[in-house]
Amino acid sequence: MPTLTENFNKRDFWIEENLTYVQPNFRAKRCARMIARFSRGETCDLLDVGCGPVALRKVLGPNINYHGIDIAIHEPAPYLREVDFAHNPIGYDNKRFRFVVALGIFEYMGRYQAQKLEEISRILEPGGKFIMSYVNFQHFRKIVYPMYNNVQSITEMRRALEKTFIVEGCFPECHHWRHKQPGKNALPALQMKLERAIPLLSRILAVEYFFVCSPRI
């Protein structure tokens, strides 16, 4: 069963925490690669839920019209909105999007998880895609940070997603013998293209998983 708590961090916490994600990490680069493939060069609108310091925007193609929401925006911009989306609806000026991305967010959504998934489904365009990451809490050296308020297995998360979305893909974001993003010694170039689980190995070495979803009609 999932472990849920009422620990929702406020803006003061995230204004500092977000500074650790200024540069695009491996996860952001992998996400950008998928979006480039799915968009096929077409002009598309994208919403980055929990955008932090807008690192994902740096690695997206020029065909992607980027929009971001976060509880703590460091540098205001026309394409950003500051909103506590745990306690307010996920959205952006009543727009609908070809892509909605949530990287490292649902570990913090606690009892609001189902509600937030529904909100995301409503702002996707027909044929749009929701791409999210979620920590593998079955890693053999797992790290469960005290600020997480939504801890469950990848299987449980997939079941939750399937209540609202069609899950088109579920695969490791990366593998590492430590529970962290890969560095130069963890073969990042090879892992960038791997979009399937490796039997036995992924369960204990996958750091996070990607879910690629489409809205149910």
C-alpha positions in Angstrom: 0.0 0.0 0.0 1.2 3.5 -0.7 2.6 5.6 2.2 0.9 9.0 2.4 1.6 11.8 4.8 0.4 15.4 5.2 3.9 16.8 4.7 3.5 19.5 2.0 6.4 21.8 1.7 5.9 25.5 1.3 7.5 28.1 -1.0 10.3 28.8 1.4 11.5 25.2 1.1 11.3 25.0 -2.7 12.9 28.4 -3.4 16.1 26.9 -2.0 15.6 23.3 -3.2 15.0 24.3 -6.8 18.5 25.7 -7.0 19.9 22.2 -7.1 18.2 21.7 -10.5 19.4 24.7 -12.4 21.3 22.7 -15.0 19.5 20.0 -17.0 20.2 16.6 -15.6 20.0 13.2 -17.3 16.3 12.9 -16.6 15.5 16.2 -18.3 17.7 15.4 -21.3 15.9 12.1 -21.7 12.5 13.7 -21.5 13.5 16.3 -24.1 14.6 13.5 -26.4 11.3 11.8 -26.2 9.4 15.1 -26.8 11.5 15.7 -29.9 10.6 12.3 -31.2 6.9 12.6 -30.4 6.5 16.1 -31.8 8.3 15.3 -35.1 9.3 18.9 -35.5 5.7 20.2 -35.3 5.0 23.4 -33.3 3.5 22.2 -30.0 2.6 23.7 -26.6 4.1 22.1 -23.5 3.3 22.6 -19.8 6.1 21.7 -17.3 4.4 21.0 -14.0 6.9 21.8 -11.2 9.2 23.5 -13.6 11.6 24.8 -10.9 14.4 26.8 -12.5 13.2 25.9 -16.0 16.1 23.5 -16.8 13.9 21.4 -19.2 13.4 24.5 -21.4 17.1 24.6 -22.1 17.2 21.2 -23.8 13.9 21.4 -25.8 13.7 22.1 -29.5 12.7 25.5 -30.9 9.4 24.0 -32.1 8.2 23.6 -28.5 6.3 26.5 -27.0 7.3 26.1 -23.3 5.1 27.0 -20.3 5.9 26.3 -16.7 4.2 26.4 -13.3 5.8 26.0 -9.9 5.3 27.0 -6.3 8.6 29.0 -6.4 9.6 30.9 -9.5 13.0 32.5 -9.3 13.0 34.6 -12.4 9.5 35.7 -13.6 8.9 35.3 -17.3 5.8 35.6 -19.6 5.7 31.8 -20.0 5.8 31.1 -16.3 3.2 31.1 -13.5 3.8 30.8 -9.8 1.1 28.7 -8.2 0.9 26.2 -5.3 -0.5 23.4 -7.6 -0.8 20.9 -4.7 -3.6 23.0 -3.3 -4.8 24.7 -6.5 -5.8 23.3 -9.9 -3.1 22.4 -12.4 -3.5 24.6 -15.4 -2.2 27.6 -17.3 -4.6 30.3 -18.4 -7.3 27.8 -19.6 -4.9 26.5 -22.3 -4.7 22.9 -23.5 -1.4 21.2 -24.3 0.1 18.7 -26.6 2.5 17.7 -23.8 2.3 17.9 -20.1 5.5 16.9 -18.2 5.9 16.2 -14.4 9.4 15.3 -13.5 10.0 14.4 -9.9 6.7 15.8 -8.8 4.3 13.0 -7.8 6.5 11.9 -4.9 5.2 15.1 -3.3 1.5 14.9 -4.2 0.4 12.7 -1.3 -3.4 12.4 -1.0 -3.9 14.7 -3.9 -2.4 12.3 -6.5 -5.7 11.1 -8.1 -7.0 14.7 -8.2 -3.9 16.0 -9.9 -3.9 13.2 -12.5 -7.5 14.1 -13.4 -6.5 17.8 -13.7 -3.7 17.0 -16.0 -5.9 14.8 -18.2 -8.3 17.7 -18.7 -5.7 20.1 -20.0 -4.3 17.6 -22.6 -5.2 18.0 -26.2 -6.8 15.0 -28.0 -3.8 12.8 -28.9 -1.6 14.6 -26.4 0.9 12.9 -24.1 1.6 13.1 -20.4 5.2 12.3 -19.4 6.1 11.8 -15.8 8.9 10.3 -13.7 8.6 8.5 -10.4 11.2 7.2 -8.0 11.8 3.5 -7.9 11.4 2.8 -4.2 12.5 -0.8 -4.7 16.1 0.1 -5.5 18.4 -2.0 -3.4 20.0 1.2 -2.0 16.9 3.3 -2.0 16.8 6.8 -0.5 13.5 7.9 0.8 13.8 11.6 1.6 11.8 12.9 4.6 10.0 15.4 2.4 8.4 12.7 0.2 4.7 12.3 1.1 3.8 9.8 -1.6 5.8 6.6 -1.5 4.6 3.6 -3.4 5.9 0.9 -5.8 6.1 1.4 -9.6 3.4 -1.2 -10.0 1.1 0.8 -7.7 1.8 4.0 -9.5 1.0 2.4 -12.8 -2.3 1.1 -11.5 -3.2 4.6 -10.3 -2.3 6.1 -13.7 -4.4 3.5 -15.5 -7.5 4.8 -13.8 -7.2 8.1 -15.7 -4.8 7.5 -18.6 -3.8 4.9 -21.1 -0.2 4.0 -20.1 1.7 3.7 -23.4 5.1 3.2 -21.9 6.7 2.4 -18.5 10.5 2.0 -18.4 13.5 3.0 -16.3 14.6 6.5 -16.6 18.1 5.3 -15.7 20.1 2.6 -13.9 22.7 3.3 -11.2 24.2 1.2 -8.5 23.6 4.2 -6.3 20.1 5.8 -6.1 21.0 8.9 -8.1 21.3 10.2 -11.6 24.1 8.7 -13.7 27.4 10.4 -14.1 30.1 9.8 -16.8 31.0 6.5 -15.2 27.5 5.1 -15.4 27.2 4.9 -19.3 24.7 7.7 -19.8 25.1 7.6 -23.6 23.9 4.0 -23.7 21.1 4.5 -21.2 19.8 7.5 -23.1 18.2 5.2 -25.7 17.1 2.3 -23.5 13.3 2.3 -23.3 12.6 -1.1 -21.7 13.1 -2.7 -18.4 15.8 -5.3 -18.0 14.5 -8.4 -16.2 15.7 -8.7 -12.6 18.2 -5.8 -13.0 15.8 -2.9 -13.4 13.9 -3.7 -10.3 16.9 -3.2 -8.0 19.0 -0.7 -10.1 16.5 1.6 -11.8 16.7 5.0 -10.1 13.4 6.2 -11.5 10.8 5.2 -14.1 9.2 7.2 -16.9 5.5 6.8 -17.7 4.3 7.9 -21.1 0.5 8.3 -21.0 -2.4 9.4 -23.3 -5.8 10.6 -22.1 -8.7 8.2 -22.2 -11.4 9.3 -24.6 
